[in-house]
């Protein structure tokens, strides 16, 4: 095993904080991983990893060596791709919000994997903040404002949003026509996964953003629960239009305050600041941008 492969294994152990998980990710025996790290530390004359029964962590020397390995591996992969003109290959770990994965990612994945047959995709579903380095995730797909400053975001779409309510709710509280009519109304509170706080209703009026906080009888943390609460007549909700098209067509929900719609919701691909973007992540990001451009008839620049 050459030094390039040694560095790959070392970096994966450092990021996963586990010999076993690194071996599983790289599909090599755990005993090989252990032997390789011992040989590397002996050659360098430095201890790179502190091992305990619960986790593995970098020493000071290990941290310095890790930073250099990350840069070297990224440069080598970039060079190989540029001069050999080879298609991206290897394991790509992606985490996506459930509704985005269901409506946009999954339907087109057969075409992506046919185009890049040497990429092995691991796709996870989550709404929570993901520790990308520790969990071995290459990139995440999220809707909403970027909350974690340790991540770099590439915006790939803006999703139109609407304010909706059920017919039963409107029959009880009335149909608001102006923002002033919201007095006495209720909203379904959506709790931010980043802060734990409820999100206000958001309206665009003459090019400026207006936030309103009606009363509430329920708070939720998931997109499906949020829409479900609106369908149950528990309050007003603001959602990307694509997610409630069927409910609108069937008359189970109605759009209100259409002259003051919510600001469009950004969709972004995120990855750690200190990690060079691999060819796998680049082609996947561009593919996602194309998928959303088709869905919303818009084109966003992808850097």
N, C-alpha and C positions, 0 to 999 in steps of 0.2 A: 504494500500500500504506500503510495507516494505522499509527499508532504501536502500536496493540494487536498487529497482525501483526508489526511490527518486533520488539517485545518477545518474541513467541512464537519467532521465529527466533533471536534472541540467546540466549534461555534454552536452546533446544535445542542450539545450538552449544556453549555453556558446559558442558552436561551430557554431551554426546557427545564433546567435545574434537575435533571434526572438522567442517569445513564440508561435506564430501561426505556424511557420514552424516546430518547435520542436514537437508541438502537432500533426501536419500532419505526420511527419516522424514516430512518435511512435504510431500513430493511436489511440490517446486518446483525449477527449474533451479539448479544450483550458481552460475552467473554471477549470478543474481538475489540469492542469499544474500550473495555477496561485495559486490555493489553496495550492498545494503541496509545491511550493517554499516559500510561506509565512510561512507555517508550519515549513519548514526546517530552515529558517532564525530565526524564533522565538526559535526553539529548540537549535540552535547553539549560539544564542545571538549575531549574526553578520549579517551585510548586505552583501550579496553575489553578487547582481546584481544591476547595475544602469539602470533605465528604463527611456527612453525619448520617445517622439512621433515617432521618426524615427528608433531607434535601441536600443538594449540591450547590455551592456558591463559589464565585470567583475570589481568588486572593487578589492583592494589589497587583502583583505581577500578572496574574491571569487577566485582570481587567485591561491592563495596557496591551497585552498580547491579543486579547479578544478584539479590541478596536482595530488593531492592525490587520488581523485576519479578515474581519468583515470587509474592510476596504480592498484588500488583496483579492478576495474571492469575487467581489463585485467587479473589479477591474478585469479579472481573468475571464469571467463570464461575458462581460461586455466585449472584450477583445475577440473571444471565440466567435461570438455572434456576428461581429463586424467583418472579420476576415474569412471565416468559414462559410458565412451566409447560411448557417444552419437554423432550422426551425426550433422554437423554444421547446424544451422538454423538461421532464422531472415533475416532482410533487408540487402542487399549488394548493395551499390551504386558504380558503375563503370563508368569511363569516358574513351573513346577510340578515337583515330584518326579514321576518317571516313573510309579511305581505309583499315586500319587494321581490323576494325569492319566488313566491308562488305566482305572481302575476307577470313578472318580466324575465327573471333569470331562467327558471326551469323550462318554459316553453321553447326557448331558443338554444338550450345547452347541447342538444344532439348536433346541431350545425357547428357550434364552436369546437366540440371535441372531434368532429370529423375533419375540421380544418386544421386542428393541432393534435394529431393522434398520439404524439409522444408526451403530452401533458396528462398527468394523473391528478384529477381534481377531487379534493376533499371539501365538501360544502356543508357548513354548519348554519343553524338558524338561531338567532338571538336578538333581543332588544336591549340587553344590558351592555354596559361598558366592558369591553374585552381587553384583558392584559395581553396584547398581541405578541410581545416578545416571549413572555413566560409560557403562553399557551401555544406557541409555535404557529401563529396565524400570519400569513403573508399580507393580507389586505382585508378590509371590511367594507361592506356596502351599507350606507346609512342614509336615512332621510332626516332633515332638520338641520339646525345650526350646529356647527362644530363646537363641541364642549371641551374636549381634551386637548390642551395646548401642546402635549407631547406628540401629537399626531399631525401629519401633513395631509391636507385634504385636496382632492381634485374634483371640483364640481362638474358633474356630467349632465345635469338636467335641472329644470325648474318645473315642479308639478302644480298645475292649477288646483286651487282648493275652493270649497264651498261651505257655507253654513247651512246646516240641515236640522230638521226636527220631524217628528212623526205627526201624522194627522191627529192622533189622539191628544198629543201635547198641545198642538195649535188650537184644537177645539177648546181646550181647558184654559190656556193662557193668552190666546189671541195670536195673530200673525204680525210680527213686528215689521214695519215698513221703514222706519228710521232708527238710528241708534238710540234716540231718546225714548223709543218705545220699549227698550229692553228693561226698563225699570219694572220690577216685579216678576221678571222672567228667571228661569233657572238654566244653568249650564251643567253638562257632564264634566266634572273635573278630571283632567288628564294629568297624572303625576309624572314629572320628569324623572327619567332613570338616572340622570346625572346629579340632580339637586334634591330630588324627593319633593319638590314644591309643585303646586298646581299651576298649570299654564293658563294665562288669561285668554279670552277670545280676542282675536286679532283682525282688525278691519282696515282697509285702505280707503281713505276719504280724501279726494282731491290731491292724490299723490303723497299724502302723509299717512303714517301708521297711527292708528288709534287702538289702545288696549282697553278692554272692558272686562270687569270681573262680576258677573251676575252671581246670585246665590246658588247653592248646590246642595243636593241631598245624597250625592254619591261621588266617590273618587275611584278611578281605575288606573291601572298601570300598563295595560296591553291594548294594542290597536283593535283587536277583535272585540274585546270587552267594551271599548269606547263606542264603537259603532253599535254594538248590541244594546248598550244603555240608551242610546238615542232611539233605536227602534222600539224599545220598551216604553218610550214616552217619558223618560226621566230627565230630559233637558235638551238644550241646544248643543250641537257638536260641530266642530270644524274639521273636515277631513279632505284628503286629496280626492278629487272627483272620481277618478278611475275606480276607487274602492267602493263606491256606492252607486255605480251606474245601474246595476240591476235593481236595487231597492228604489231608486228614483223612477225607473221605467215602470216598475210594478205599483208605484204609488205608496210604498211603505214609508218613504221619506220624501220630504219636500224641501226645496231650496228657499231660503229666506234671505232678505237683505242682499239681493243680488247686485244692487248698485254700489255696495261697499264690500266687495269680496275680501277674504283673507289674502295676505301676501302669498305668492307662490312658495311652495316648500322646496328648498334645495335638496338635491340628491348628490351624494359625494362618495368617492372611493377614498379610503383613508389607509395610511400606513405609517410606521414609526419614522420620526424625523431622522434618526441617525443610521438608517438602513438604506443602502443603495437599492433602487428599484430594479428588480430582475426583469429579464425579457418576458418571463411568464406573466408577471403582474402587468407589464406594459400592454401586452396584447389583450389580456383579459379586460383591462380598463378601457381600451379602445373599443373592444367588442361591446361592453356595457354601454358606452357612450352612443354607439350606433343603434343599439336596441332602444334606448330611451329617446333618441332623436326621431326614430321611426314612430314610436308610441305617441309622442307629444308634438310631432312636426316641428322640431326645433333642433338647432345644432349648437353644441357648447364646445369651445376649444379645450382640448386635452393636451396638457404639457407633459 
